[in-house]
């Protein structure tokens, strides 16, 4: 398997775990879903439904693979998926924290682009 295919598999595995129902009671009226588009290498976890009479349509994680790197565009998980990707074998040099401004990315331990 090539590197990008490995990244795709690890990213899907990690996000699938985050989107899976928890062992506790689910929030009534709100559903967490994982949307994957492997043709375009776009991956999204979102909450959708209704909470307290208000519509919920919140992106929890948005990641993509571009230029041979995993771009994390948004991440509202507790620990962040970047660390999970590193533990799964993805080099920090191949992970871009896209939610940081480009001029500040050099301050992280991850790729700037």
C-alpha positions in Angstrom: 0.0 0.0 0.0 1.3 3.5 -0.8 1.7 6.2 1.8 -1.5 8.1 0.9 -3.5 4.9 1.0 -2.1 4.3 4.5 -3.0 7.8 5.6 -6.5 7.3 4.1 -7.0 4.1 6.0 -5.7 5.5 9.4 -7.7 8.7 9.1 -10.9 6.7 8.3 -10.2 4.3 11.2 -9.6 7.2 13.7 -12.6 9.2 12.6 -14.9 6.2 12.5 -14.1 5.6 16.2 -14.8 9.3 17.0 -18.2 9.1 15.2 -19.2 5.8 16.7 -22.0 5.9 19.3 -20.6 6.2 22.9 -21.4 3.7 25.6 -23.5 6.3 27.4 -26.9 7.5 26.4 -27.0 9.3 23.1 -28.2 12.9 23.0 -31.9 12.8 22.1 -32.5 14.3 18.7 -28.8 14.7 17.7 -27.0 12.2 15.5 -23.2 12.1 15.0 -22.2 11.0 11.5 -19.0 10.4 9.5 -19.0 11.5 5.9 -16.2 10.4 3.7 -15.4 11.2 0.1 -12.4 9.1 -0.7 -12.5 10.2 -4.3 -11.7 13.8 -3.2 -10.1 12.7 0.1 -12.4 14.8 2.2 -13.5 13.5 5.7 -16.1 15.2 8.0 -17.7 14.3 11.3 -20.8 16.3 12.1 -23.6 16.4 14.6 -27.0 17.0 13.1 -30.5 17.1 14.4 -32.4 19.2 17.0 -31.4 20.4 20.5 -33.7 22.4 22.7 -35.8 23.5 19.7 -32.8 24.7 17.8 -31.3 23.1 14.7 -27.9 21.4 15.1 -25.6 21.1 12.1 -22.1 21.3 13.6 -18.8 20.2 12.1 -16.8 18.4 14.7 -13.8 17.3 12.5 -12.9 18.2 8.9 -9.8 16.6 7.5 -8.5 16.1 4.0 -5.6 14.6 2.2 -3.9 16.9 -0.3 -0.4 17.0 -1.7 0.5 13.8 0.1 -0.3 15.3 3.5 -3.2 15.1 6.0 -4.7 18.5 6.5 -6.7 19.0 9.6 -9.0 21.9 8.8 -11.2 21.7 12.0 -11.0 19.5 15.1 -13.2 19.8 18.1 -12.4 16.4 19.5 -11.2 16.2 23.1 -7.6 15.2 22.4 -7.3 16.2 18.8 -6.8 13.7 15.9 -3.2 14.9 15.1 -1.8 13.0 18.0 -3.7 9.9 17.1 -2.4 10.1 13.5 1.2 10.4 14.9 0.7 7.4 17.1 -0.7 5.5 14.1 2.6 6.2 12.2 1.9 9.3 10.2 4.9 11.6 10.4 4.4 15.1 11.9 6.0 16.4 8.7 2.9 15.0 6.8 0.3 16.6 9.1 -0.8 20.2 8.6 -2.9 21.9 11.2 -4.9 23.9 8.6 -7.0 25.6 11.4 -3.9 27.6 12.4 -3.1 30.7 10.3 -0.3 30.0 7.8 2.0 32.5 9.4 1.8 30.7 12.8 2.1 27.1 11.7 5.8 27.1 12.0 5.3 27.4 15.8 3.7 23.9 15.9 5.5 20.6 15.7 3.7 19.8 12.4 4.1 20.7 8.8 3.4 24.3 7.7 1.9 23.3 4.3 
